[in-house]
Amino acid sequence: ICRAHFSVLSKIPSAGTYAPYSRLGWLFPVEFRGSVTIVLPKLHEQLGPLIRISPREVSFYSIEVYDLVHKVGSKFQKDPRVYGEFVQGENPALFSITDPGEHSKRRRMMGQLYNKSKIDKLQELMQLHIARWLEAARRRPSGFDVVPACRALEADIISDFSLGTPIGALDAWMEGKELGMVSKNDEKATWMPPLLTHILWALAHNPKYQEELYHNLSKAGYPSDIASLETVPKLVACVKEGIRWAGAAAAMLPRVVPPGGIDLHGSFIPEGTVLVSSPIWYLRDPGAFPMPEYYDPYRWLTPDGSALSEDQERDRFFIPFSKGPNVCIGRHFSFYELYLSVSQTVQFCRIQRPENGTFSPNLKTTNSMERNWNVVELPARKEWVAACVTEDLNVVLKDRKD
């Protein structure tokens, strides 16, 4: 009771009546349901940039605070109570390392594998699996659910890259099965499938943009190296909007307030308090991204659609892989994988809606700048470390030669 009512944090609005008393009072139940990163932004709209979500945890929704907490040289360290849960054995993964010095040392070593200048060396590996995936997908004329399909593609690409051989997820998917390790881990996975899944599904409902993208790729000569792919405006816009729309990571990224505490938005936060915020919230900020729940690749393009636009406020909020010293080490890998997967799919196939699809999205048609195209609403999902759709997302791939 003393901690709830007489703590310095008692002046900060609470997420619920029992939030100041225990994590069980509010935080644990919504985390368990996979809705904490969905519910909190709505509460921030009502209660302000700071919300107390447990006796010693404060949620913040402020790009200024996010920049401060996650900047290079930040004194806010990872919460060992949370990141320690990801440690297996004596050698923690890079993500789990809380000591800044040790993290920096390991990151420099691993960074050589994920350096953007070396990503092109993975072109042949990625194209091999993408080609097999496309061949199998085109054999399903009535359509298929892109969630397990993209999960299988990603599993084989990642395992081939990291282990030197694919785990056979594509083979299992082709046979109508699903590898147990892939299926079990999907609900709280941190993989790329939700991104590629959402992009392909959105393109299936936007044939006009899809054809514009196809002609954009054709004009560029159907490139496959990352430098050339990044020069295709409609591809970059398509992928960036997919990453923004679906969100690369929904984790709360807890950080511990350093000695001396800190003043944030008129409130003093004492040392030892855990601050949390999710990168996915800023990707849905209506000020930076109007109609954030809808897939709109044109928001990244100039009015005539011929080039990428410049918008400092929008770009500041685009932090799908976080920022600072803990920015995702595999972001270049993810971008290249998405660029290549989307471009190869659009080059060889038309992505269409199945006639008997099990899920009909909420569509809005806009005549903005005479484009007359559909914007697709984000499908229902749950969010843990990553987002998980709760509906089947079905598409049909038709060979462009047909």
N, C-alpha and C positions, 0 to 999 in steps of 0.2 A: 504494500500500500504506500509506504514511504517513497519507494522508487517510482511509483506511478504518479503520485501527486506532488511530491516535493523535489523531484529531479529538475535540473535546468531544462530538460527536454519536455517537461509538462506544459510549457508555454506553446509548444508546437502542436498544431491540430493532429488528432489521432485518426487512424483509418477506421477504427471501430471502438466501441465502448470498452472492450476488454483488451485491446491491443497493448496498452501500457503495462499490463500485468504479466503477460506471458506470450511467447510466440504461439502458443496454442490458442490464445484468445482471438486472433484474427489471421496472422500470417500463415501458419501451417495449413489450415483448411483450404485457403485459396491457392496456395502453392500445390497442394496435393491434387486439386481439381484442374491444374494447368491453366489457371485464369488470372494469376497475380499480375502479369504484365499487361493483361487486357483491362483489368479492373482499376489498377492504380492510376493510369493516365486520366481516366474519367474522374477519379477522386481529386486529382491535382487540379482539374478544371474548377472544381467546387471549393477546394480548401487552400489552394495556393501552391507555391513551388516546393514547400517542405511538408512532409507528413510523417508522423511517428507511426511505425508499423509493428514495433515490438518494444520491450523495455529499453533496449540499447541500439535499436536500428532506426534510421531515418531515411525515407525515400526522398529523392530530389528529382524535380523535372525542370531543369534549367541548363541551357547550352553553355552559359557562362560558368556555372559550377562544374559542368562536365569537363570543359576545357581546363579548368583549374585542377581538378582531381586527377585527370588522366594525362596531363602534359608531361613532356620529357623533364626529368629531374623532380617529379612530384614526390612529396613526402608521404603521400597517402599509399600505404602498402596493402596488398591483398589480405583479406581476412583469412588467417590460417585455419580457422574453424570450418570454413566452407571449402576452401581449396584443398585442405587436407583429405577431404572425402574422395578426391580423385587420385590419390597416391596409391599405387600398387607396388609392393615390394620396397626395396631400398633406393630405387632410382625413380624419382617422380618425373612425370612428363613435364614439358616446358610450361604448359598451362598451369600446372600445380605449384610451381616454384614461387614462393612468396618473398624470398630474399632478393632485393633488386640486383645486387652484385652477381649472385649466382645465376639469376635469370638472364642478365645481360651476357654473361660468359657463354651459357648454353645457347642463347639465341644467335650469337655470332657464329658458333660452330654449325648450327642447323641452318642458318640463313643461307649458307652456300648452296644448299640443295634447292632452295625456293627463290633464289635470286632471279629477278625478272629477265636478266640477260641470258639466263640458262634455261628458261622455260620452253623455248622453242625446241630444245632437244627432246621434249616429250611429245612432239607433234605426231611422230609415227605411232607411238604407243597409243595415244588418245584416238587417232583416226582409225586404228585397227578395231578398237572396241566399239567406236561409234558406228563404223560400217557394219559390223555384225549386228548391232542393235537395230539399225535402220532396216536391214534385210529381214530380220525377224518381225519387226513391227509392221512392215508392209504386207506380211503374210496373214495379217488379221484384218480382213476387209470390213468386218462388222465393228471394229474398234477395240480399244483396250484401255485399261486404267493406267494412266501415266505414272501414278505414285509408285507401285512396285516395279514398273518398267524402268523408271529413272533410278530407282534405288539399286536395281541390279547392275545397270550401266556404271553407276558411280562406284559400287563395291568392287567391280573388276578393275576399273581404272586405278583406284586407290591401292588395291592389293598388288596389282602388277607393278606400280610405281614403288611402293614401300617394301614389298616382299620379293619382287622379281618374278612373280607368277600370279595370275588371276586366281581367285578362289572359286570360280565356276558359277558365279551368281547369274550371269547371262544364260548359261546352259540350263540352269535350274528354271529360270523364268520361261525360256523357250519351251520347256517340257511341262509348263503349267504348275511348277512347284516354286517354293521360295526357301532359300537356305535359312536354317534355323537361326544362325547367329545374326543374319541380316534382319530377319523378321522381328526377333526379340529386341534388338537394339533400336529399331526404327522409332518407337514411340518417343524416346528422349534422345534421339541422335543429334549429332552436330554436323551431319553431312550436307552435301550440296543438293540432293534430290528435291527438297521443297522448292528451291529456286528454279531449276530446270523444269520441274513439273508445272509450276505456276506460269512460267513463260510460255511453254508450248500450249498449255490449256488456254491462256489468254489469246494467243495468236490464232487458235482455232476459232475463236469468236470474233476475230478481226481480220477477215480475208483481205480487206482493202490495205491495211498496213502491212500484212504479210506479203502481198504482191509488190508493194513499194520497197520493202526490204529485199525481196528477190531481185528486183531490177537494180537496186543499189549495189548488191553483191555482184551481179552480172557486170555492171559497169566497172567495178573494181577488179574484175578478173577472177572472182571466187578465191580470194586469198586464204592462206591457212597459217601463216606466221603471225604472231601476236602484234607486231608493229604494223603490219598491213591491215589486219582486222580492226585495229583501233582507228583507222582512217575511214571506216565505213560508218557514217553518222547514224543511220537508222539501226544498224546493228548495236552500236554502243548505247543508243537511246533505249532500244528494246531490252538489252541486258541490264543496264543500270536501273531502269524502271522495274524490272522483274525483281532485282535485288532489293530495291526500296520497298516494293509492294509486299513481297513475301517475307523479307527480313532474313539476313544471314544468320543472326544469333539473337535469341530472346533472353539470354542469361542476364541476371541482375548485377553482376560484376561488383561485389561488395568490397569496399575499401575502408580502412581503419583511419580515423582522424588522428593525426600525429600529436606529440606532446605540445601542450600550450593551447590546444583547441583552436577553433576558428569561428569567425563571424560570417554567417551566410544569410542573406536576405533578411537582415535585421534580427536574427536569432543567433545566440552563442551556442556552438556545438562543442561539448567538452571532449578532451582526448579519450581515445578508446571507443568512442561511438562509431558504429558501422554505418557508412553512407552507401546507399544502393541506387542504381539507376540503370535502365536498359537501353542499349543503342537503338533498339527497335522503335522506341517511343519517338525519337527524333526523326525517324524516317516517315512517321505518320503525322508530323506536326502540320496542322492546317495552315499556319502562317507561311511556312516554307514550301509546303506541297498542298495546294488547294485540292479539295476532294481526295484526301489521302487514301481512302479505302478503294479507290478505283484505279485500274491499270491504265495509265496514260503516258505512253512513250513520247508523245509530242511535247511534254513539259520540258524535255531535255534539248529540244530543237529550236532553231530559229523559226520565225513565222512561216517562211516558205518551205521549211523542212529539209533544206539542203545542207545544213551544217549544225554542229552542236552549239547551243547557246551558252552565254556566260551569265551566271547569277551567283554572286558571292554568298548571299544568305542561304540559298538552296544548297550550295556546295558545302557550306559550314555545317548544315544539319545532316548531310549525307555521310553518316559514320557507321555503315553496316558492319565493319570489322573492327569497331572501336577506333582508338587513336593513341598516339604517344608510344611509350616504350613497350606496351603490351598489345599493340595492334596485331591482328592475326597474321602470323608468319606465312600462312598459305593463301593470302588474298590474291596474289598474282596467279597462282595455280588455279584458283577458283574462277577468276575472270577469264583466263585462257580456256579453261574447260567449258565454260558457258558460251563464250564467243564461238568456239569450234563446234560445239554440239548444236547450237542454234543455227549457225551458218550452214553446216552440212545438212541438217534436216530440211531447212528451207530451200537449199540448192537442189536437192533431189526429190523433195516431196511437197505436197500441199497438205497442210494440217487442217483438218476439218472436224466439225462436230458430228458425232454419230447420230443417225436418225432416231435411234431409240435410247438416247443417253439417259442415265439414271439421275442426273443432277442438272437442273437448269439454272444458270447464274442470273443474278439481278443485273440487267443491262441498262445502260443509259445511252441514248444516242445524242450526239452533239453535232451541231452544224457549224461549230467554231471554225472560222476561216474557210468555210465551204468544204470541210473535210468529210462531214457526214459519216462518222464512224462510231462504232460501239465502244464504250468504256465498260469494263467488266469489274463487278464488285468482288472483293476478296472473299473467297469461300470460308465457311465456318471452320474453326480450328481450335486446338488447345496449344498452349505454349509452356514448355519447360525450358531446357537449355536451348532447344530449337523448336520451331513451330511444327505442328502435326495436323494435317487436314483431317476432317472427320467425315468427309464425303468421298465417293469415288469420282475421280476427274477423268472422264473418258474422252478420247480423241480417235480419229481415223487418219492414217497416213496414206495418201494416194500418190503413186509414182507420177512425177511430172511428165513422163513420156506417154502416159495413158491419155 
